[in-house]
Amino acid sequence: MAISDSAAGLELAASWKTYSVRRRDKALLLAFICDALTRRGCRIIDASDPRHAPFYVVFETAVGERHGVLAYAFNANSNETAKRPPDEHRFQIKYGSGLKGILEVAIDPHMLITTIFLGIDLERGIFVAADPLMNNPSPMSRSIEFKARHVAEVLKTSWFAWERERHTRKTKSRPGYDLDEDTRTEVLIGGTPDRLLDLIQLERLARGLDPGERHLVADKLASPATAEGTPQGSHKLLSELAIPPDALFDLIDGASRLKMAVRGWVAEAHLVDELRALPGVTDCERLEGDGKPDVSLRWKGGPPLLIECKNVLRTLTAAKLPKVDFQRTRAAKGDHCSRYYQPSEFNILAASLHAVRDKWEFSFARTCDLPAHSKCEGRISNNIVVSTPTFSEQAGIVFDKCSILA
């Protein structure tokens, strides 16, 4: 493996913010990435200087496909820390010697370069990756923690995904940034070096997806990769979505919320198809525009009903029930509670059960029946359990209740 500091690499690196780091601290992380790709039959064409983070690597797969990957890589370990659980592993999001600041994670809007965001445990020979979008921006020096049992599962199976409750405290460590305190569910993916190419493929497939759908795609990629260096799971996604390739591309291309709208638009397409086929439903249309509900329809000639569609998480509750992380990605500046929905914003929540059942099925509830947020008055809780009698998979039953209420 040869790591070059070519003029071409430096020119490309100028398109995103770089951070000066110590070569001795980061060179082994870059070597891990390059060696992991080489194990899968890839040829390293160029790699950036390890004195600058993030790392940029250009490689060619065994079947001749050329890719660029931007890696935000950090050292992961299990060093004991005061007042922390003894079975805890972690990686600290930090570049440079300071403990303050904001890490700006570059995401290529054209998807020509794939961003990965991961901790690398050199001692155990594994990586643990988080969603780059969910971690942009990131306050330094926040840590991403996981458990010894997760590491053991990664070492045992070579690829393992799990959910983690992520807590973010409010910070104003840099002008223009105001990261409010919140709790969100994120999916971590651990793997051995031979699965790093699968991680890159996952970031291409699952970019912008809700945590439950991201978790499902990760599980789909759990089977071993082919000898040619292309993940087997890359061909399963279209059949999993139950939509022809041309229809999928037309759907994405026609979305005014651009390509990132994939995270919910496939679920919404199936939801609209299901509702339009329901006797009593008329004027069923998908709504476009940020801040709007997803679907509008009339039930038995009544007034319009507004529906918000959300994907459930893949991990069930202790009672084996699906759950929804029900909140917006961002809050309005200076109003933390704006992250959470108000019952008056729409009439019905449609919970897509796809991440759990691997089928496009939905459960419905009136927003007025959902639990209130514990701290933000007039807002809906962000932790929604999909269970009866609040939810029903018979949309007509819920629509009738809305009509009675009206």
Secondary structure in CASP SS format (residue, H / E / C, confidence):
PFRMAT SS
TARGET T0000
AUTHOR 0000-0000-0000
METHOD secondary structure of the structure
MODEL  1
M C 1.00
A C 1.00
I C 1.00
S C 1.00
D C 1.00
S C 1.00
A H 1.00
A H 1.00
G H 1.00
L H 1.00
E H 1.00
L H 1.00
A H 1.00
A C 1.00
S C 1.00
W C 1.00
K C 1.00
T C 1.00
Y E 1.00
S E 1.00
V C 1.00
R C 1.00
R H 1.00
R H 1.00
D H 1.00
K H 1.00
A H 1.00
L H 1.00
L H 1.00
L H 1.00
A H 1.00
F H 1.00
I H 1.00
C H 1.00
D H 1.00
A H 1.00
L H 1.00
T H 1.00
R H 1.00
R C 1.00
G C 1.00
C C 1.00
R E 1.00
I E 1.00
I E 1.00
D E 1.00
A E 1.00
S C 1.00
D C 1.00
P C 1.00
R C 1.00
H E 1.00
A E 1.00
P C 1.00
F E 1.00
Y E 1.00
V E 1.00
V E 1.00
F E 1.00
E E 1.00
T C 1.00
A C 1.00
V C 1.00
G C 1.00
E C 1.00
R E 1.00
H E 1.00
G E 1.00
V E 1.00
L E 1.00
A E 1.00
Y E 1.00
A E 1.00
F E 1.00
N E 1.00
A E 1.00
N E 1.00
S C 1.00
N C 1.00
E C 1.00
T C 1.00
A C 1.00
K C 1.00
R C 1.00
P C 1.00
P C 1.00
D C 1.00
E E 1.00
H E 1.00
R E 1.00
F E 1.00
Q E 1.00
I C 1.00
K C 1.00
Y C 1.00
G C 1.00
S C 1.00
G C 1.00
L C 1.00
K C 1.00
G C 1.00
I E 1.00
L E 1.00
E C 1.00
V C 1.00
A C 1.00
I C 1.00
D C 1.00
P C 1.00
H C 1.00
M C 1.00
L C 1.00
I E 1.00
T E 1.00
T E 1.00
I E 1.00
F E 1.00
L E 1.00
G E 1.00
I E 1.00
D E 1.00
L C 1.00
E C 1.00
R C 1.00
G C 1.00
I E 1.00
F E 1.00
V E 1.00
A E 1.00
A E 1.00
D C 1.00
P C 1.00
L C 1.00
M C 1.00
N C 1.00
N C 1.00
P C 1.00
S E 1.00
P E 1.00
M C 1.00
S C 1.00
R C 1.00
S E 1.00
I E 1.00
E E 1.00
F E 1.00
K E 1.00
A H 1.00
R H 1.00
H H 1.00
V H 1.00
A H 1.00
E H 1.00
V H 1.00
L H 1.00
K H 1.00
T H 1.00
S C 1.00
W E 1.00
F E 1.00
A E 1.00
W E 1.00
E E 1.00
R E 1.00
E E 1.00
R E 1.00
H E 1.00
T E 1.00
R C 1.00
K C 1.00
T E 1.00
K C 1.00
S C 1.00
R C 1.00
P C 1.00
G C 1.00
Y C 1.00
D C 1.00
L E 1.00
D C 1.00
E C 1.00
D E 1.00
T E 1.00
R E 1.00
T E 1.00
E E 1.00
V E 1.00
L E 1.00
I E 1.00
G E 1.00
G E 1.00
T C 1.00
P H 1.00
D H 1.00
R H 1.00
L H 1.00
L H 1.00
D H 1.00
L H 1.00
I H 1.00
Q H 1.00
L H 1.00
E H 1.00
R H 1.00
L H 1.00
A C 1.00
R C 1.00
G C 1.00
L C 1.00
D C 1.00
P H 1.00
G H 1.00
E H 1.00
R H 1.00
H H 1.00
L H 1.00
V H 1.00
A H 1.00
D H 1.00
K H 1.00
L C 1.00
A C 1.00
S C 1.00
P C 1.00
A C 1.00
T C 1.00
A C 1.00
E C 1.00
G C 1.00
T C 1.00
P C 1.00
Q H 1.00
G H 1.00
S H 1.00
H H 1.00
K C 1.00
L H 1.00
L H 1.00
S H 1.00
E H 1.00
L H 1.00
A C 1.00
I C 1.00
P C 1.00
P H 1.00
D H 1.00
A H 1.00
L H 1.00
F H 1.00
D H 1.00
L H 1.00
I H 1.00
D H 1.00
G C 1.00
A C 1.00
S C 1.00
R C 1.00
L C 1.00
K H 1.00
M H 1.00
A H 1.00
V H 1.00
R H 1.00
G H 1.00
W H 1.00
V H 1.00
A H 1.00
E H 1.00
A H 1.00
H H 1.00
L H 1.00
V H 1.00
D H 1.00
E H 1.00
L H 1.00
R H 1.00
A C 1.00
L C 1.00
P C 1.00
G C 1.00
V E 1.00
T E 1.00
D E 1.00
C E 1.00
E E 1.00
R E 1.00
L C 1.00
E C 1.00
G C 1.00
D C 1.00
G C 1.00
K C 1.00
P C 1.00
D C 1.00
V E 1.00
S E 1.00
L E 1.00
R E 1.00
W E 1.00
K C 1.00
G C 1.00
G C 1.00
P C 1.00
P E 1.00
L E 1.00
L E 1.00
I E 1.00
E E 1.00
C E 1.00
K E 1.00
N E 1.00
V C 1.00
L C 1.00
R C 1.00
T C 1.00
L C 1.00
T C 1.00
A C 1.00
A C 1.00
K C 1.00
L C 1.00
P C 1.00
K E 1.00
V E 1.00
D E 1.00
F C 1.00
Q C 1.00
R C 1.00
T C 1.00
R C 1.00
A C 1.00
A E 1.00
K C 1.00
G C 1.00
D E 1.00
H H 1.00
C H 1.00
S H 1.00
R H 1.00
Y C 1.00
Y C 1.00
Q C 1.00
P H 1.00
S H 1.00
E H 1.00
F C 1.00
N C 1.00
I E 1.00
L E 1.00
A E 1.00
A E 1.00
S E 1.00
L C 1.00
H H 1.00
A H 1.00
V H 1.00
R H 1.00
D C 1.00
K C 1.00
W C 1.00
E C 1.00
F E 1.00
S E 1.00
F E 1.00
A E 1.00
R E 1.00
T H 1.00
C H 1.00
D H 1.00
L C 1.00
P C 1.00
A E 1.00
H C 1.00
S C 1.00
K C 1.00
C C 1.00
E C 1.00
G C 1.00
R C 1.00
I E 1.00
S C 1.00
N C 1.00
N E 1.00
I E 1.00
V E 1.00
V C 1.00
S C 1.00
T C 1.00
P C 1.00
T C 1.00
F C 1.00
S E 1.00
E C 1.00
Q C 1.00
A H 1.00
G H 1.00
I H 1.00
V H 1.00
F H 1.00
D H 1.00
K H 1.00
C H 1.00
S H 1.00
I H 1.00
L H 1.00
A C 1.00
END
